[in-house]
Amino acid sequence: MQTINDSAAEQLYKLICASKVFLIAGPCVAESEDLLMQVSEYLTQYSTQRNVVYIFKTSFDKANRTSLSSGRGLGLEKTMLIFEKIKNKYKIPITTDIHEAYQAQEVAAMVDVLQIPAFLCRQTDLLLAAGHTGKIVNIKKAQFMSGADMHMPAQKVASTGNHKIMLCERGNMYGYHQLVVDYTNIVEMKKAGYPVIMDCTHAVQQPGGMGTATGGNREYVPYLANAAAAVGVHGYFFEVHPNPDKAMSDGANMLRLNDFATVFDRVLEHHYLSLKY
């Protein structure tokens, strides 16, 4: 399969690489059009004021929920229509997860960055399909892999001729219901030569910690984000929601939308300070 030459993706990737910092943020899952429009408007205004490259994120389908009865989102077709409205109104790039290889081309028709979920980051066919779209591919590091291990998934995408790749740290599991972030993983991933992102909210998850759902502790999010700044991460990933305690997914680890500016302003201070060293 020939890789598509996507000039818009090329321009966005050059902008990301040239920027001092970039932000990926949005609600965990597409719950409603009103939610996605509200969050994208707020974060677009925020990032414009702070001169930060911004990519809106949400998932059309949470295919790896703890429980069969957990909500999964609006689905591909409905979410793509909302993405179109967001792009037309706010002129911002968008990312979302894909879970199966056949989804890559359809999703790439609307979004700018294809995100590979952590549990699927070694799925060769998924990585190749994402690479062949010509879009930017953000590969999230699995909870069972090291930073050095992530060079191999990146090579799979690069084998398609698409070198628009980003790598994302989100913690490791060493025991039950707890993630731990080893910041040397960021250092190791940077050696691959691609932008590295810190997933500041998924890293505070407690997988299966609530029995039938994943728990978490958003109190720790600012600490993990600021620590990532110290080791030279390039981008930051946050899931935010106006009322995370009522959210369909990942409520325990998402930041409240009203708290985001305070948290990220402080992160930016540390980030720009780290660039001096």
Buried (B, 14 or more C-beta within 10 A) or exposed (E): EEBBEBEEBEEBBEEBEEBEBBBBBBBBBBBEBEBBBBBBBBBBEBBEEBEBBBBBBBBBBBBBBBEEEBEBBBEBEBBBEBBEEBBEEBEBBBBBBBBEBEBBBEBBEBBBBBBBBBBBBBBEEBBBBBBBBBBBBBBBBBBEBBBBBBBBBBEBBBEBEBEBBBBBBBBBBEEEBBBEBBBEBBBBBBEBEBBBBBBBBBBBBBBBBBEEBBBBEBEBBBEBBBBBBBBBBBBBBBBBBBEBEEBBBBBBBBBBBEBBBEBBEBBBEBBEEBEEE
